[in-house]
């Protein structure tokens, strides 16, 4: 048999493929609905997440719920993915923004605290699972921590090189900052002894003072109210404010 005419229509799609695609899309939509229901249960009933409550909230029986999630661990894993989406949607734009140096630090820390403040029971569900389930294939809290630290490593390393400094400090600094923010966030969620605005400002000042202080000792003076430079400053003091050398 001859092949298709050049420029003519291609082969007809296999009917089974279309049915499979529709089923895959339907299944993904239903899973998302059940995750939404689980989030609502977390908001009203706390971080224990009873599966019967999730099924009732979704308007289905537990056997139907288990068709889409083999067990509670599978649902928690999906909730971890949802939590990651919520966090990164707020945090990554702040980390990668080009705003003033101090404001950029404050916005990134503020984004993290905003997400855990708005979703405390989701955070505790994931954190407690991380601490108790060593056999889990993916630890969402640890995964997010490592990803954030990796992003910070890139940002810090780039600027250390801009200032002509050893970029080897970037990774330990990034992991140190990430751990500080996470541990302080957990303390704050448990205690709530001050407003979110105040805890964000305290952590911001600590992180800023540490990073800018170390840089100052190396001869790099950063203006907190100006964006960080895109190129290495040319003045002898390596000032972060390009206008300072004019």
N, C-alpha and C positions, 0 to 999 in steps of 0.2 A: 504494500500500500504506500501511496505517496504521502509525504509529510505535509504539514499545514502550509498553506499559501503564505509566502513571505509578506508580512504586513497585515495579514488577516487576523482574525480572532484566534486566540490560543485555545488550548484544550478546555473543555467544559469542566468546571469544578466537580469533584466527586461528591455526590449528595451526602455521603457519610461524614465527610470532613466538615460540612456546614453544620450538621447536627452536633458533631463533637464540639465545634466552636461555641455553638449556642449553649450546650450543656456546661462547658467550662466557664463561660461568662455567667450563666445562671448560678452555678455553684459558688463562684467568687463573690457574687452579689449577696447570696444568702449567708455566706460566711461573714461578710462585712456587717450584715444586719445583726447577726448573733454577737459579734464583737461590740457593736453599738449597744446592744441590750446588756452585755456584761459590764460595759463602762457605766451604764445607768445604775446597775445593781451595786457596783462599787461605790458610786456616789451616795447611795441611800443606805447601804447595809454594811459598809466597811470592807476591809481587804480580805476577808475570808472567802468570798465568792462561792456561795453554795450553788451547785449546778441546777438544782430544782428551781431556784429563784431566777436564774438566767433563762431557763426554759419558759417559766411563767411570764417573765418580762417580754420575751420574744413572741409569746403567744403560741408556743408549740409544746409538745411533750418531750420529756428527756430522751426517749429513743430517737426522735427526730433530730434533736441537738447532737446526739452522738453519731449520727450519720455524717455530720460535717466535721466533728472534732472527736477523735477516737477516745479521748479521755480529757480530764481536767487539765493535765499538763499541756495538751495540744492547744487548748483554748488560751491558757496562760501564755504560751509561746506566741500566739497571734496577738494577744494584748501587748506583749513586749514589742512586737513589730509596730503596733499602733503608737505605743509610747515613744518609740524611737522617731517615728514620723513627726509627732507633736513637738518633740524636743528639738530636732534638727531644723524644723521649719522656722523656729524662733531663734535658735542659737547660732547657726552657721552664717546667716546674714550679718549678725552682730560681729562675729569673729572676723569676717572678711570685709567689713565695711572700711571705707577710707576716711572716716571722721577723725576728729581730734583724738589724740592718743589716750587721754584719761577717760573721755566719754566712751571710747570704743571698749575699754576695759570694763567700765561700769555697765554698758549696755549688754555685753556678753554675760557678765555675772547676773545681771538683772533678768535676762532671758531665761537662764537656768532656774533661778528662784521662782519666776513667774509660772513656769511649767509645773514644777513640783508643788507649788502652792495651789494651783488650780486642779491638780490631779493627785492629791496626797495618797488616797487609798490605792490608786493604780501604782504609784511609786512603791508603797509598802508591800503590796502583793508581789511585785517583781523583786524587790530587795530581799524579802524573806525567802522567796523561792531560790534566789541566788545563794543565800547562806545555807539553805538546808538540802538542796538537791544537787549534789555533786555530780550526778550522772546525767544532768541535763545536757543536751547537745549544744545549746547556745545559752549563755548567761547574758540576758539582755542588758543588765546594769553594767556588768564588766565590759561587754561589747561596746556600749555607748561611751563608757569612760575611756577605753583605749582608742576609740575613733576620735573623740574630742581631743585627747592628748596628742594624737597623730596630727590632727589639724593644727593645733597650737604649735607643735614642733616645727611644722613647715613655716608658719608665720614668724615665730621667734627666730628660727634659723636664718630666714631671709634677711631679717633686720640685723642680726648679728653680723652677717656678711656685708650688709650695706655699710655698717659702721667699722668694718675691717677687723672684727673680733672673731675669736674662735667659736664656730657654730656648734662645737661639741656640747656646749652647755644647753642647747635648745631642748633636747629630749628630757633630761632630768628636770629642768625647769618646768616644762610642759606637764609632765606627770605630777610634779609637786603641786602646781597650781590646780590641776584638775582634782587631785585628791583633797586638797584644802577646801575647794568649793563644795565638793560632794559631801565630805564629812560635816562641814558646817551646815549644809542644807539639811542633813538628817537631824542634827542637833536642833535646828530651828523648827523643823516639822514636829519634833517631839515636845519641845518646850514652849514655843510661841511666846517667849518672854519679851519680845519686842516686835515692832512692825517690820514688814518686809522691806520697806524703804530704808529703815535704819540698818538692818542686817546686811543688805546689799551694799550700803555705803561703807560700813565697817570692813567688810571683806574686800571691797574695791580699794580702800585706802591701804590695807595690808598688802595686797598683791602689787599695787602700784608702787608703794614704798620699797618693797623688796626688789622688784625688777629695775626701777629707776635708780635705786641706790647702788645696786651692783654695777649698773652701767656707768653711773657717775664715778665710781671708783676706777673704772677703766678709761675715764676721760670723755665719756659720752654724756652730754647734758640734754635731756629731752624736755621740750616745752610741752606741758600737759594739754595746752589749749590749741595746739596746732597738729594737723595730720602728720604722721611720720613720713619721712622723705621717701621718694621712689628711687633716688640715686644716692650714692655716698656723698656726704657733704665734703667740701673741699678745704674748709678752714682747719687750722691745726688742732683745734679742740674737738673736732668731729661733732659739732653741735647739731642736734636734730632739727633745729629751726634753720632752714636754708637762708632766711633773711638775716640771721645773726652774723653771717660772714660778709654782708654787704656794707 
